[in-house]
Amino acid sequence: MHLLYSSLKLLEVHHLKNLLEAEGIRCQIRNELLSRLAGEIPFTECAPELWLLDDCDLERARRVVSDFGRAPVPRPPWRCPACGEALEGQFSACWHCGAPRPES
């Protein structure tokens, strides 16, 4: 087992766990309930931790963790080929007709 990530933000740890599991990387969260003891014990020891279960996934898991903090690359606006609606770059489908964004 290998410690991958630790944060005082439990939501962030759960989101990263979901990203790893979507890639087929098994992991678990430890110290999830210790945040309730912050103040009684040092807050740095209360932080939820994300642990990798299989060390052979370490390199893939590190890539997912490093990509986690990066901002998405902005995409240019596009026009729906089905209905002609003008859409902002972050949309992957047309909000008007539901057609997917063309790959190019």
C-alpha positions in Angstrom: 0.0 0.0 0.0 1.1 3.5 -0.8 -0.1 6.9 0.4 -1.2 8.9 -2.7 -2.9 12.0 -1.4 -3.9 13.8 1.8 -6.1 16.8 2.3 -8.2 18.4 4.9 -10.9 18.7 2.2 -12.9 15.4 2.4 -14.8 16.2 -0.8 -11.6 16.6 -2.7 -10.3 13.2 -1.4 -13.6 11.5 -2.4 -13.5 13.1 -5.9 -10.0 11.9 -6.5 -10.9 8.4 -5.3 -13.7 8.4 -7.9 -11.3 9.5 -10.6 -8.9 6.7 -9.7 -11.6 4.1 -9.6 -12.9 5.2 -13.0 -9.4 4.4 -14.3 -9.6 0.9 -12.7 -7.2 1.8 -9.9 -8.3 0.5 -6.5 -7.8 2.7 -3.5 -9.2 3.5 -0.1 -9.7 6.5 2.2 -8.3 6.4 5.7 -8.8 8.9 8.6 -12.2 9.8 7.1 -13.9 10.3 10.4 -10.9 11.8 12.3 -11.8 15.3 11.2 -14.3 15.3 14.1 -11.4 15.2 16.5 -9.6 18.3 15.1 -8.6 20.4 18.1 -8.3 17.4 20.3 -5.5 16.0 18.2 -3.3 18.0 15.8 -5.3 18.8 12.6 -2.4 17.5 10.4 -3.1 14.1 11.8 -6.8 14.3 11.2 -6.5 14.8 7.4 -8.2 12.1 5.3 -5.7 10.1 3.3 -6.1 8.3 0.0 -4.2 5.0 -0.1 -3.3 2.9 -3.2 -4.2 -0.8 -2.7 -2.0 -2.3 -5.4 1.6 -0.8 -5.9 1.7 -2.0 -9.5 -0.8 0.9 -10.3 1.5 3.5 -8.7 2.6 5.3 -11.9 -0.9 5.5 -13.3 -2.2 6.7 -10.0 0.4 9.4 -9.8 -0.6 10.6 -13.2 -4.2 10.9 -12.2 -3.3 12.7 -9.0 -1.0 15.2 -10.9 -3.7 15.9 -13.5 -6.3 16.4 -10.7 -4.9 19.8 -9.8 -4.6 21.2 -13.3 -7.1 23.5 -14.8 -8.8 22.2 -18.0 -7.5 23.5 -21.3 -10.1 26.0 -22.6 -11.7 25.0 -25.9 -12.9 27.4 -28.6 -16.6 28.1 -29.1 -18.4 25.9 -31.6 -21.6 25.7 -33.7 -23.8 22.7 -33.5 -23.8 20.9 -36.9 -27.4 19.7 -36.3 -29.3 22.9 -35.4 -26.8 25.7 -35.9 -26.8 26.8 -32.2 -23.7 28.8 -31.1 -22.1 27.2 -28.0 -19.3 28.0 -25.6 -16.2 25.9 -25.7 -16.8 24.0 -22.4 -19.9 22.2 -23.7 -19.5 18.7 -25.1 -23.1 18.6 -26.5 -25.6 21.1 -27.8 -27.9 22.4 -25.0 -30.6 23.0 -27.6 -30.9 19.7 -29.5 -28.5 17.3 -27.6 -26.2 16.7 -30.6 -22.6 15.8 -29.5 -19.8 18.2 -30.3 -17.8 17.3 -33.4 -14.4 15.8 -32.7 -12.4 18.2 -34.9 
